[in-house]
Amino acid sequence: NALDGFTGRGRDGQQNKFNIQRLKSQIHSNNGLMRPNLFLVRITNPPCVEINTEVGSQLLCSSATLPGKMLTVQPHRRLGYGPEDRRVTNAVMPDVALIFFIGNNGQPLTYFNEWFEYMFYTNVTKGPEGRSGGKQPVFTVGFRNKYCVPIEIITYDEMQNSILKYTLYEAFPMQIGDVSLAWADNDSFASLAVNFTYRYYTLDTLPAPVVNTATSGG
């Protein structure tokens, strides 16, 4: 009956695969389920940014995406004819979107705009012969090793223990999003969306801290 199915007991009196207690036990063996709101983003300041060496670690990231992977394939016929199979040719790393709160000091708008100005200098207020702070001519591209940095996205459990760490290597911002302003938005905060590209990433499982349960004898 319906009660037997809910409690996980079949007609023969045995426990079936959809036992609620068994599901709870499985969740408990995984140390619970990951909460999407417990995370931290760490951006290493690129050498081209000189405004403040601590800005990258102080940005308030309100939303992030954990990256995935996608393989590109091409069709192949083993004997030159017949049905096709697919062979892997490359791996595609999708961009990662990070959304930051904007402070009244202008950060992170100032931070990312300076980063962009080094990658491709666009300030023509100094004339066609003007140069950036890094002596970069207008409408020219900066050196890659000056604007590529590692970025870490770390997830935590409810006890604030780190669980997973994604490290994006050779990352840099591809796009600074628009910032919407409106008189009617009295109960919200301004935010900035930034899309990052990178060459590859690694995923590390961080070990849980060891709890010392030993008690000292009296």
N, C-alpha and C positions, 0 to 999 in steps of 0.2 A: 504494500500500500504506500501512500504518499509519505507517511511518517517513517516507515522503514527505509524508503529511499533517501529521505533527508538525513536520517541518522547514520546512513551507510550500512545498513543491515539488509542483506538480500533474503530471498525466500528460503534459502537453505540455511539461514542463520549465520552466514559468513560475512565478513566485512568486505565491501566492494571498494572500487578504486576511488570513489568520490566521497569518502568518509571525511567529515568536517574536521574531526580530531587529527586525522592523518594529514590533512592540508595544513592545519595549524602547526603540527610538528615539523612539517617540511619548511614552513616559513621561519620557525624558530631555529632550525638547523642552519638557515642562511643568515642568522643574526638579524632577522626582521627584513622589512622592505625599505628600499632606498627612498628618501624624501627628496623631491626635486627642488625644494627651497633651501637646502643646506649645502652650500657650495661657496667657493672662494676662487677668485681669478687673480693671478699674479702676472704682471707684465714687466719684463725686464726693460729698463729704459735704454733706448737706442743711443749710440754714441752721438748721433746728429742732434739730439734734443739736449739743450743746455740750460733750460729755464730752471729746473729743479731736479736733482737726482733722486728725490723721494716721491715724485708725482706718480710714477707708474704703480707703485705699491699702495697708494692711497686713494686710487680711483674707486668710486662706489658703483660696482657692477650690480645692476638689479635683475638682469636676465642674461642667460648664456645658453648655448647649445653645445652638447657633446658631439664631436665630429663622427661621421661615419666613413665608409670607404666604398668605392665602386670600381669594379674591374671593367676594362674595355676589352672586347674580344673581336676576332675576325673569323669569318667562315673558312672552313678547311675541308677538303676532300682527300681522304687518305690515299686513294688510288688514282686521284685525278678525275674521278667521276663518281657517281652514286650519291647517297645522302651525305649531307654536310654535318660536321661537328664543329665545335667552336674551340678556339685556342686563345689563351690569355695573351694580350699584347702589352697592357699597361694598367696602371692603377690611378684613379682619379680621387683627389682629396677635395671634398666640397668645402666651400668657404664656411667660416664660423662667424656667427652674428653675436655680438656683445652689445648690450644696452646699458648705458651709464646714466646715473643721476647727474644733473648739472648743478654745481654750487654757485653761490653768489659771487665767488671770486673768478668766475669764468672757466673753471676747470670742469670737465676735460676738454672743452672746446679749444682753448689756447694750446694745450698739450698736443692734440692730434693735428691741429692746423700747422704747428711748427714742424711736426713729423712729416706732413705732406709737403710742406714747402721745401724740405730737403730732397725728398724723392723726385719732385718735379717743381722747380722754382717758377712761380707765376707772378710775383710782385713786380709790376712794371712802373711803380711810382718813382723809382730812382732813374728811370730812363732806360733806353736799350743797352747801355753800358753798365747799368747797375748790377750789383752782386749781393747775394745773401750774406748772412753772418758767417757762413762757412766758405765764403769767396766763390760761390757758385753763380755763374752767369744766368740771366733770365732765360726761361724756357729750355732748360737743360736738365738732364737726369743725374741724380747723385750716385755715389758708389754704393753697390749692393751691401757690402759688409758694414756700412754705416747705418743702414736702416732696417736690417733683418735681425730679429731677436727671438728668443724662446718665450713662449707663453704657457703658463700652467693653469689648468682648471682642476680643482680638487673638490671632491665631494666628501661629506661628513655624515655620520649617523647622529642620532638624537643625543648621544653622550659627548658630542663634539670630537669624536675620534675620526681621523681621516680614513677613507675607504679606498677611493680610486684617485689616481692622478693621471690626467692627460697632459702631455707635453707636446706643444706644437713647435716644430723647429723651423728656423728661417722664416718666421712669420712677419708680416707687415700689413698695415691697414690698406685695404683696396678702395673703400668708399666711406665717406663721412655722410651720414644721413641728414635729412632736413630736421629742423627743430620747430615744432608747431607752437605758436603763441596765440592766445585767445583771452579776451577779457572775461569770458564766461567760465574759464577753468580756475575757479577759486579753490577747489579742494584737490588739486593735483600738483605734481611737480614736473618740471621740464626734464626731458630725458634725451639722450643722444644715442642713436644706433650706429655702430661701426662694424663693417664687414672686414674680416681678416682672411688673408690667404696665407698659405704656408707650403712647404715642400713635402713634409711627412710628419707623422705624429707617433708617439709611443703611449701605450697604456700600461700602467703599473698598478698592481694590487698592493695596497699598503697594509702591513701586518697590524693586527689589533694590539693595543698595549697589554702587557702582561700584568695581571692583577695578583698581588701578593696576598694570599689568603692565610698564610702561616701566622699563628699567634704565639707570642712569647710567653713562656711559662713563668709563673711567679714563685 
